[in-house]
């Protein structure tokens, strides 16, 4: 996973990650790490968080 910062809006950040299978992403989303981290990040967000899924 990588943390990216928007080139035009320095207060906007994105996480970028690669998953081999949808189940891998789902397991991460139900992990303690995700729940703890996202809970803190979400509380400090001004904008509504979004999710973008892509395939290669």
Protein Blocks (a to p, Z undefined) as FASTA:
>chain_A
ZZdddfklmmbccdddddfbfklmmmmmmpmklmmmmmmmmmmpmbdcddddddZZ
